[in-house]
Amino acid sequence: MKKVAIMTDNIACIGPEMAQKFGIGIIPYHVVMDGKSYSDPEIDMERLYARLRKKENLPVTSAPNEKEILDAYRELSQRAKAIVHISMTFVFTA
């Protein structure tokens, strides 16, 4: 078991190969297009870029939900004693 693991979100633009190689946990943000939410691995990037080029009916982003964050931490905690999270921003409320 590692002493420390790194967790980030997909805003960091770390590809799956690098994440795998270094054991980095990644929490996906979401893109909402036409009323449907897509996590980063699910989004069709060509469709997204085409939509952005048109500059109409633009997609929006959405932060990961609490379950996604908790699941990612649970998984990574099985491989390390401590987790350092580097993130754009998260606001937790109780």
Residue pairs with C-beta under 8 A, 6 or more apart in sequence:
1 79
1 80
1 81
2 23
2 79
2 80
2 81
3 80
3 81
3 82
4 80
4 81
4 82
4 83
4 84
5 23
5 24
5 25
5 76
5 79
5 80
5 82
5 83
5 84
6 22
6 23
6 24
6 25
6 83
6 84
6 85
6 86
7 24
7 25
7 26
7 27
7 72
7 73
7 76
7 83
7 84
7 85
7 86
7 87
8 14
8 24
8 25
8 26
8 27
8 85
8 86
8 87
9 26
9 27
9 28
9 29
9 64
9 87
9 88
10 26
10 27
10 28
10 29
10 40
11 29
11 87
11 88
12 26
12 86
14 24
14 26
18 24
19 25
19 26
23 79
23 80
25 72
25 73
25 75
25 76
25 83
26 72
27 64
27 68
27 69
27 72
27 87
28 39
28 40
28 41
28 64
28 68
29 39
29 40
29 61
29 62
29 63
29 64
30 37
30 38
30 39
30 40
30 61
30 62
30 63
30 64
31 37
31 38
31 40
31 43
31 48
31 59
31 60
31 61
31 62
32 38
32 59
32 60
32 61
32 62
33 47
33 48
33 51
33 59
34 57
37 62
38 44
48 59
51 57
51 58
51 59
52 58
52 59
63 90
69 90
73 83
76 83
77 83
